[in-house]
Each structure stands twice: as C-alpha cells, then as structure tokens.
Amino acid sequence: MTKHIFITGGVVSSLGKGLTAASLALLLQKRGYRVRMQKLDPYLNVDPGTMSPYQHGEVYVTADGAETDLDLGHYERFTGQACTRASNYTTGSIYSQVIQRERKGGYLGKTVQVIPHITDEIKAAIRSLDGPDVDIAITEIGGTVGDIESLPFLEAIRQLRQEIGRDNGLFVHVTLVPFIKAADELKTKPSQQSVGILRTIGIVPDILVCRCERPMGDDHRRKLAMFCNVEPELVIEEQDVKHSIYEVPRDLAAQDMDVYVLERLRLHVNCLDMADWEAMLRDLIEPANGEVEIAVVGKYIELRDAYKSIYEALTHGGIAGSVRVKVRRIESEALESGSPAEQLSGVSGVLIPGGFGLRGVEGKVAAVRYARERGTPFLGICLGMQCAAIEFARNVCGLDGANSTEFDERTPHPVIALMEEQKRAAGMGGTMRLGAKPCVLAEGSLAARVYRALEISERHRHRYEFNNAYRQAFEQAGMALTGLSPDGSLVEMIELPSHPWFIACQFHPEFQSTPLSPHPLFAGFVQAARARR
Ligand code: GLN
C-alpha cells in the first residue's frame, strides 16, 4: 500500500516548501524507498502554461508534455524521477474535470458541491499516485494555510488521512520562524498561529519544519512543540543554506527527519547511502578547477525564477567538470542600445534561453553575433536557437531582414515560421508542441560527440520552428543542421563546425539535467567555456 505525506506551508509563501519536499523525497529514496511527488496548486488557471513568467516564474515541462509548476523541476532534480501529468493539479484542472462530468450528466441529478465533489476529485488526484511500484507519495499543497482558495485541498487531505489512518498518512507543515532584529530574537508566534489555523480545520501536523535565518535554540523548539502539539524532536530546523539548495537534504538528515518519517509511517529504517550526493556536493562547493563566467541573455533576467532550470543546469554542467559557474545575467533589451561587446566582455560562454514575444529579440541576435564572430562558446535554447538562425541568415547568408514570423509577419525571409500543426491549434492553453520527442543526430557532429549518442529524446515547448525552405542556404553558408526529427521534417539542432563550440537546439535540455546526472549539452558547454577561459 502506498503511504502518503502531505506538505503544507504556513505564514508566508516562498518558504521553499518544494525544496523541503524534494529533499525529504531524496532521503527516503536513499533509504531504499520508491517515492513519487506531486504539487497541488490552488489557483484557477488549468495549468501555469498561460501565465507570464512575472506571475509564476518558469513553466516546467514534463516528458509527457504537461506544462507545470517549477517545483516539479526541483522534484526531478533531487530525485532523478520523472514527473508526469499526474504530478501537478490546480483548482482550475480539478474544477474543469468536475464541471465536464456534470455537463455529461455524470452526477445523476445530484447537486454538485465543493464538498464532496471537489474534495473527492482532489482525493482521486492524490490517489492517482498510488500503485504497487510506489512506496511513498509526497503531495505538496501550494499557497499558504489561511488562504481561502486552499481550503478544499486542506479538507481533502484531512479526509484522506482519516480514511487511510495515522500509520499511512503524515502531515508536514513548513513554517517561518522569523528573526526580529530590534528584539534580537527568533519569534515562534506566527508558526503557532499558522498551526492554530490548521487545527481549526482538523489537521494537526506531525512534523514542523521551521525555516529560519538563525539557529533555533532548545527553548524555541520546546515552545513550538508545546504550542503546536508536536514532539520536540519533530520540530525540524531548516536554516538558510550556506552554499547551495542541494545542501538541504544533508541538513534534514542531520536531524533524522527521514528516520522519524519512516517510524511514523511504520516503515523499516534502512541505511541511508548519500555517497554520490556528498561527492556531488564536494564538486559543487569546492570545485577543483576554479570558475568560469557565462552570460545568460534573456528577457526576464531580473527574475531569478524565470530561468530556474537553466541556472540549475549550468550549475550541474559545472559539477560535471568540477568548476564553479558564475552567471552574468544580461537583460537582452539593454544590448539593443548599448554595445554588446562591452556588456559581454570577459565572459567565457554565452547562453540564450527560451522565450516568447518581440521584446529583447534584437538584443539576443546581437549577442549571438558577438559569440559567433569572437569564437565564444554559445548555447542557444529554443528561442535562443531561433535567434541564432535569424542572426546567421542576416549576417552570413546575406538574407536582409530575415526574421521569425512571430516577430515580423511580413519579413522577406521567414527563416523561422509557425509549425504546420500549429496553424490548426485552437486556443492558448496546452496547444504548443509539448513534451519529449526523439531526435536523430548527424554522425561526426559536435552534438553527437557531446551526447555520445546518435538518438536522443528531449522536451519541447514551442510553436515556431526552422523553415525548411532555408536548409540549403544555411548549409551552403556553413551552418550544419545536425539534429533532425526522425522523419527528417523538423530541424532540432544546428551547429557551426567552423566555430570552437556553437550549438543551438529547438528543445529544452535544461529540463533533463540533474546534479547527479548533468546534461551533456550543459557539461560540454561549460567545458568549452573553461577551455576558452
Ligand atoms: N516563441 C518561440 C516559439 O514559440 C520559442 C518558444 C520557447 O523558447 N520556448 O516557437
């Protein structure tokens, strides 16, 4: 039988619930258990795919093509376990299921209500993780306890734990213990109140994870235990990490959080083997080969969460070569007025991530030109590849005014154009080319050398793509089209054989990189940058 752990958050948002959940999952996995993870988000969008990065940060794409919350990226990076559509539900997706069923007469004349119909649908979503190959399912509830919109989710987990019993379900509450400077003190009151709200809806947390900037003393622990009805050893301290988020599992393990979880769930406490994780942390925290600086040129650069997986994958690329990757974040629009050479000077690599819309595109094109002309290692991803194609068309093939029809519908040279299947797509939600697709690499290409394979599978999220009418012009001018869809109809990767390291891909390799298994493109890119340095 699959056991369940429910993770809620208190006091404020952005507490790092996702990281806590992912860290716990890793520890349980390293004790020999098969773990699955899931996030339930209380907003009304059916998925985050239609939200601006300013609202929501990055949209994470699963192999099976779901556009999901970025916490799923943490889940996959920590556990190495692929998430699926069943790993992310929202209020919008739950309600649309229920409403569709109601329209089909599926409720047999009943009044359809939040309780039991919405809560039943939420419980079914949680139990969709159950199976003979899953020992423990971890479900994170988005938002903060006390929000009106998270109530149905909390009621659903309350009911579910009642149904499966205390030995099979566990409540973990992640909360904030703020440090008040003027009083020179950590304060437990907000956490007590947050647990108070949970209690009024019938949930008593089994474990309290306290996010704090300073270490908590025994007195705080006792106080929280006393007022929140938790045993003192189940008040876990989660201080801000010193170097990296990948240290969180180590900090939780030092307090035996995983041991208590297993004991509570009546599961055997096998040994914990963190040897590979510890080795990875050494390469990350004390790299043997110094530092490289890489420019990331994007449109949402001031927002750390907008390119979350890109930054993580660069870090993983550094781990692979035991080198620290320092990122110079460059707002692409700023390259349009200023001189790219000035802003990019001294970097050992240039990366252009994915994106949508016209703003900043010309700055990205300028950054490609800089990297191409100077021999600076270049990695273009999705929109980054499209910008590389636009730059090459204009400045090497002599196709003046070349562009993507996304930015200029009347361009004389639409080197990037809407995919055929997209011309028929209706609406915006979930209609892009999404998820993992196979790709065949050209023998002898840099791409094939980097991947050490000729057949790969990568995740996509796009509407536009390389226009096949320009294949010949590109190849004649020296751009190799080295990754194609198996039927040969879509250009997925391009590279410049005359350049030390210039690769661009239509897919998003960053979604498949983990600290224990850095993605070959990122490892290769960082290695090339190191050689350049
Ligand atoms: N806007 C481009 C497209 O839709 C690129 C998308 C992306 O970078 N994810 O094809």
Residues whose N, C-alpha, C, O or C-beta is under 5 A from the ligand:
A	BS01	LIG	G354 G355 F356 G357 I381 C382 L383 R461 H462 R463 Y464
